[in-house]
Amino acid sequence: MTVFRMPRRALLAGAATAALAPAAQAAWVPQQPIRILIGYPPGGAVDILVRVVAEGMQRVRGVAVVAEVRSGAYGFIAAQAAARSAPDGYTLASAIMGLMSVLPAIPGIPVPLDLDRELTPVSVLAGTPMALVARPAAPFNDVEGLIAYARQRGGAATYASSGNGSINHLGAALFCGAVGVTMTHVSYRGGAPATLDVSAGRIDIMVANVAEVAPQIRGGQLKGLGVTAAEPTPLMPELPPLAARIPALEINNWFGVAGPAGLPAEVRDGLAEIFAAAVRDPQTARILMERGLIPIGEGGAAFAERIRRDRARWAQVVQANNIRGD
């Protein structure tokens, strides 16, 4: 069983902060349940994450959370509802990397609200590396073999994605650019049919969230080649960390929450602190890591900077590969 332990440096920093607490302004504390609008289908990674963190918030801080699915339109339905809510800290929405940093960089994707002006980033809850997987009968067992295979095929090797502009698409495009190969993109309407065709041997490779493909890797329906991280992932430590050799291949697909514009700083920071306490709680962290999610608990200006940094990064990938939305 993997147990999340806060680094000693972080513990010391926390102790120092606590020592100064009496002189600081009292943190904002919610006086009623917090509603989190989930912009993605029930049972998916975002839905599971929010509900696990909600349980942690109740257990660690006694804060009640009502999780409500408002899926559709790439997550914008939930985001718009949160943007139109009162800036009091009691209505938030899922704010993931795909919504906040990827979609705004892709031509052809309708963006119905100004993400920077109409939403306030509150907290990055957790992230997950991506897994590079191949069809089970592929004539290679590692990244070096895949690179040689792709070069030999002269662009005829294929990779699947869950749609044009999806993180699966951009992740594979980033891989091809980083290692200097050309492959053919095959777009599907969703991750399930894309994964199915890779496992059936009709497509060569795919980049997907680790948790989504771990069962197929363990069952032999997919061949795992590595993860887009500098260190092994707790969910599948046997997969080599690709970014340890090729730093450009580090992809942390993060998941967070945001509130409406005008959210007072003390409310935003109070919420961020509660979320951080929940995801860093050993019990919550263990449950998340068992599902392939690594606790982060980052808020405020750091979250906003993460959004800007990743948006610039994915914009470069989009432009280099002339990617457009469906």
C-alpha positions as CSV (number, residue, x, y, z in Angstrom):
1,M,0.0,0.0,0.0
2,T,1.4,3.4,-1.0
3,V,1.1,6.1,1.7
4,F,1.5,9.8,0.7
5,R,4.0,11.5,2.9
6,M,4.6,15.2,2.8
7,P,8.3,16.1,2.2
8,R,10.2,17.3,5.3
9,R,10.8,20.7,3.8
10,A,7.0,21.1,3.3
11,L,6.4,20.1,6.9
12,L,8.9,22.6,8.2
13,A,7.3,25.3,6.0
14,G,3.9,24.4,7.3
15,A,5.2,24.6,10.9
16,A,6.6,28.0,10.3
17,T,3.4,29.2,8.8
18,A,1.4,27.9,11.8
19,A,3.8,29.7,14.1
20,L,2.9,33.0,12.4
21,A,-0.8,32.2,12.3
22,P,-1.9,34.3,15.4
23,A,-0.7,37.5,13.7
24,A,-2.3,36.6,10.4
25,Q,-5.9,37.3,9.4
26,A,-8.3,34.5,10.2
27,A,-8.9,32.2,7.3
28,W,-12.3,32.1,5.6
29,V,-14.4,29.2,6.7
30,P,-17.5,28.1,4.8
31,Q,-20.8,28.3,6.7
32,Q,-22.8,26.1,4.3
33,P,-22.2,23.2,1.9
34,I,-20.0,23.9,-1.1
35,R,-21.5,22.9,-4.5
36,I,-19.0,21.6,-7.1
37,L,-20.3,21.3,-10.6
38,I,-18.7,18.4,-12.5
39,G,-18.5,19.0,-16.2
40,Y,-17.8,15.4,-17.2
41,P,-19.8,12.1,-17.2
42,P,-20.5,10.1,-14.0
43,G,-17.8,7.5,-13.2
44,G,-15.0,9.3,-15.1
45,A,-11.8,10.5,-13.6
46,V,-13.1,14.0,-12.7
47,D,-16.2,12.7,-11.1
48,I,-14.3,10.2,-9.0
49,L,-11.7,12.7,-8.0
50,V,-14.2,15.3,-6.8
51,R,-16.2,12.8,-4.8
52,V,-13.0,11.4,-3.1
53,V,-11.8,14.9,-2.3
54,A,-15.3,15.8,-1.0
55,E,-15.1,12.9,1.4
56,G,-11.7,14.1,2.5
57,M,-13.0,17.7,3.1
58,Q,-15.8,16.4,5.3
59,R,-13.4,14.1,7.2
60,V,-10.5,16.5,7.7
61,R,-12.3,19.8,8.1
62,G,-15.9,19.0,8.5
63,V,-16.8,20.8,5.3
64,A,-19.8,19.5,3.4
65,V,-19.7,19.2,-0.4
66,V,-22.5,18.6,-2.8
67,A,-21.2,17.1,-6.1
68,E,-23.4,17.8,-9.1
69,V,-22.8,16.5,-12.6
70,R,-23.4,19.1,-15.4
71,S,-21.6,17.3,-18.2
72,G,-21.3,18.4,-21.8
73,A,-19.7,20.9,-24.2
74,Y,-16.1,19.9,-23.2
75,G,-16.9,20.9,-19.6
76,F,-18.1,24.4,-20.5
77,I,-21.7,23.8,-19.2
78,A,-20.5,23.4,-15.7
79,A,-17.9,26.2,-16.1
80,Q,-20.5,28.7,-17.4
81,A,-22.9,27.9,-14.5
82,A,-20.1,28.5,-12.0
83,A,-19.2,31.8,-13.8
84,R,-22.8,33.0,-13.4
85,S,-23.0,32.2,-9.7
86,A,-22.5,34.5,-6.8
87,P,-18.8,35.1,-5.9
88,D,-19.3,33.8,-2.4
89,G,-17.3,30.5,-2.5
90,Y,-20.2,28.2,-2.4
91,T,-20.4,27.3,-6.1
92,L,-17.4,25.9,-8.0
93,A,-16.8,23.9,-11.1
94,S,-14.3,21.4,-12.4
95,A,-11.4,23.2,-14.1
96,I,-9.1,20.7,-15.7
97,M,-6.1,21.1,-18.0
98,G,-8.1,20.2,-21.1
99,L,-10.6,23.0,-20.4
100,M,-8.3,25.7,-19.1
101,S,-5.1,25.2,-21.0
102,V,-5.7,23.0,-24.1
103,L,-9.1,24.0,-25.6
104,P,-8.3,27.8,-25.7
105,A,-5.2,27.0,-27.8
106,I,-7.1,25.0,-30.5
107,P,-8.6,26.8,-33.6
108,G,-12.1,25.5,-34.3
109,I,-13.1,24.8,-30.7
110,P,-15.9,27.0,-29.6
111,V,-15.0,28.7,-26.3
112,P,-18.3,30.2,-24.9
113,L,-16.7,32.2,-22.0
114,D,-13.6,34.1,-21.3
115,L,-11.8,31.7,-19.0
116,D,-9.4,34.2,-17.6
117,R,-11.9,37.0,-17.0
118,E,-15.0,35.0,-15.9
119,L,-13.4,32.3,-13.7
120,T,-11.2,32.4,-10.6
121,P,-8.7,29.5,-10.3
122,V,-9.1,28.0,-6.8
123,S,-7.1,24.8,-6.5
124,V,-5.4,22.1,-8.5
125,L,-6.5,18.9,-6.7
126,A,-4.4,16.2,-8.4
127,G,-2.8,15.2,-11.6
128,T,-1.9,12.0,-13.5
129,P,0.8,11.1,-16.0
130,M,-0.2,9.7,-19.4
131,A,0.8,6.2,-20.5
132,L,2.2,5.4,-23.9
133,V,0.6,2.1,-25.0
134,A,0.9,-0.1,-28.1
135,R,-1.1,-2.9,-29.7
136,P,-0.4,-6.2,-28.0
137,A,1.3,-7.8,-31.1
138,A,3.4,-4.7,-31.9
139,P,6.9,-5.7,-33.0
140,F,8.5,-3.5,-30.3
141,N,8.6,-3.5,-26.5
142,D,10.0,-0.1,-25.6
143,V,10.2,3.4,-26.9
144,E,13.5,2.8,-28.7
145,G,11.8,0.0,-30.7
146,L,8.8,2.2,-31.4
147,I,11.0,5.0,-32.7
148,A,12.8,2.6,-35.0
149,Y,9.5,1.1,-36.2
150,A,8.0,4.5,-36.9
151,R,11.1,5.6,-38.9
152,Q,11.0,2.4,-40.9
153,R,7.4,2.8,-41.7
154,G,8.0,6.4,-43.0
155,G,4.9,8.0,-41.6
156,A,2.6,5.0,-42.0
157,A,2.7,4.1,-38.3
158,T,-0.5,5.2,-36.6
159,Y,-1.7,6.6,-33.3
160,A,-5.2,6.9,-32.0
161,S,-6.9,9.7,-30.0
162,S,-10.3,10.4,-28.5
163,G,-10.8,13.3,-31.0
164,N,-9.0,16.2,-32.7
165,G,-7.5,18.5,-30.1
166,S,-7.9,16.0,-27.2
167,I,-5.1,15.5,-24.7
168,N,-4.5,12.1,-26.3
169,H,-4.0,13.7,-29.7
170,L,-1.7,16.5,-28.4
171,G,0.2,14.0,-26.2
172,A,1.0,11.8,-29.1
173,A,1.9,14.7,-31.3
174,L,4.2,16.0,-28.6
175,F,5.9,12.6,-28.4
176,C,6.4,12.5,-32.2
177,G,8.0,15.9,-32.2
178,A,10.2,15.2,-29.2
179,V,11.7,12.0,-30.7
180,G,11.7,13.1,-34.3
181,V,9.3,10.7,-36.0
182,T,6.2,11.1,-38.2
183,M,3.1,9.1,-37.5
184,T,-0.5,9.2,-38.8
185,H,-3.2,10.4,-36.5
186,V,-6.5,8.5,-36.4
187,S,-9.3,10.4,-34.6
188,Y,-12.2,8.7,-32.7
189,R,-15.2,10.0,-31.0
190,G,-14.2,9.1,-27.5
191,G,-11.4,7.3,-25.7
192,A,-13.2,3.9,-25.5
193,P,-13.4,3.2,-29.2
194,A,-9.8,4.5,-29.7
195,T,-8.5,2.2,-27.0
196,L,-10.5,-0.7,-28.4
197,D,-8.9,-0.4,-31.9
198,V,-5.4,-0.2,-30.4
199,S,-6.1,-3.4,-28.4
200,A,-7.6,-5.0,-31.5
201,G,-4.3,-4.3,-33.4
202,R,-5.8,-1.9,-35.9
203,I,-3.8,1.1,-34.6
204,D,-0.2,1.0,-33.4
205,I,-0.1,3.2,-30.3
206,M,-2.0,5.7,-28.1
207,V,-1.3,8.1,-25.3
208,A,-3.9,7.9,-22.5
209,N,-4.3,8.5,-18.7
210,V,-2.6,5.8,-16.8
211,A,-5.7,4.9,-14.8
212,E,-7.8,4.4,-18.0
213,V,-5.5,1.8,-19.5
214,A,-3.9,0.1,-16.5
215,P,-6.4,-2.8,-16.5
216,Q,-5.8,-3.5,-20.2
217,I,-2.0,-3.3,-19.7
218,R,-2.2,-5.8,-16.8
219,G,-4.6,-8.0,-18.8
220,G,-2.3,-8.1,-21.9
221,Q,-4.8,-6.3,-24.1
222,L,-2.3,-3.4,-24.4
223,K,1.4,-3.2,-24.3
224,G,2.7,-0.5,-21.9
225,L,5.8,1.4,-23.1
226,G,6.2,4.0,-20.5
227,V,4.7,7.0,-18.6
228,T,5.0,10.7,-19.3
229,A,6.7,11.4,-16.0
230,A,10.2,11.8,-14.5
231,E,9.6,9.1,-11.9
232,P,7.5,5.9,-11.9
233,T,3.8,6.2,-11.2
234,P,2.6,4.5,-8.0
235,L,-0.3,2.9,-10.0
236,M,2.1,1.1,-12.4
237,P,5.6,1.4,-11.2
238,E,6.8,-1.1,-13.7
239,L,6.3,1.3,-16.6
240,P,9.5,3.3,-17.3
241,P,9.4,7.0,-16.8
242,L,9.9,8.5,-20.2
243,A,10.6,12.1,-19.0
244,A,13.7,10.8,-17.1
245,R,15.4,10.4,-20.5
246,I,13.4,12.9,-22.6
247,P,12.3,15.8,-20.4
248,A,10.0,17.2,-23.1
249,L,7.7,14.1,-22.6
250,E,6.7,15.1,-19.0
251,I,2.9,15.5,-19.1
252,N,0.9,16.0,-15.9
253,N,-2.7,15.9,-16.8
254,W,-4.1,18.0,-13.9
255,F,-7.6,18.4,-12.5
256,G,-8.7,21.4,-10.5
257,V,-11.7,23.6,-9.5
258,A,-12.5,27.2,-10.2
259,G,-15.1,29.7,-9.0
260,P,-16.7,32.8,-10.6
261,A,-14.8,36.1,-11.3
262,G,-14.8,38.5,-8.4
263,L,-14.2,35.8,-5.8
264,P,-12.6,37.6,-2.8
265,A,-9.0,36.7,-2.2
266,E,-9.6,35.5,1.4
267,V,-12.4,33.2,0.1
268,R,-10.3,31.8,-2.7
269,D,-7.3,31.2,-0.3
270,G,-9.5,29.7,2.4
271,L,-11.0,27.3,-0.1
272,A,-7.5,26.4,-1.5
273,E,-6.3,25.7,2.0
274,I,-9.2,23.4,2.7
275,F,-8.7,21.5,-0.6
276,A,-5.0,21.2,0.1
277,A,-5.6,19.7,3.5
278,A,-8.1,17.2,2.0
279,V,-5.9,15.9,-0.8
280,R,-2.8,15.7,1.5
281,D,-4.7,13.8,4.1
282,P,-3.0,10.3,4.1
283,Q,-6.3,8.5,3.7
284,T,-7.4,10.7,0.8
285,A,-4.0,10.6,-0.8
286,R,-3.9,6.8,-0.7
287,I,-7.3,6.5,-2.3
288,L,-6.3,8.9,-5.1
289,M,-3.0,7.2,-5.8
290,E,-4.7,3.8,-6.0
291,R,-6.7,5.3,-8.9
292,G,-3.6,6.8,-10.6
293,L,-4.0,10.3,-9.3
294,I,-1.2,12.2,-7.6
295,P,-2.2,14.7,-4.9
296,I,-1.2,18.4,-5.6
297,G,-3.2,20.8,-3.6
298,E,-1.9,24.0,-5.3
299,G,-4.0,27.2,-5.3
300,G,-4.0,30.9,-6.0
301,A,-1.4,32.5,-8.1
302,A,0.5,29.2,-8.6
303,F,-2.6,27.7,-10.2
304,A,-3.1,30.7,-12.5
305,E,0.5,30.4,-13.5
306,R,0.2,26.7,-14.2
307,I,-2.8,27.5,-16.5
308,R,-0.8,30.1,-18.4
309,R,2.3,28.0,-18.7
310,D,0.5,24.9,-20.0
311,R,-1.6,27.0,-22.4
312,A,1.6,28.3,-24.0
313,R,3.1,24.9,-24.2
314,W,0.1,23.3,-25.9
315,A,-0.3,26.2,-28.2
316,Q,3.1,25.4,-29.6
317,V,2.2,21.8,-30.1
318,V,-1.1,22.8,-31.8
319,Q,0.7,25.3,-34.2
320,A,3.6,22.9,-35.0
321,N,1.1,20.2,-36.0
322,N,-1.6,22.4,-37.6
323,I,-4.2,20.9,-35.2
324,R,-7.8,22.0,-35.4
325,G,-10.9,21.0,-33.5
326,D,-13.6,18.7,-35.1
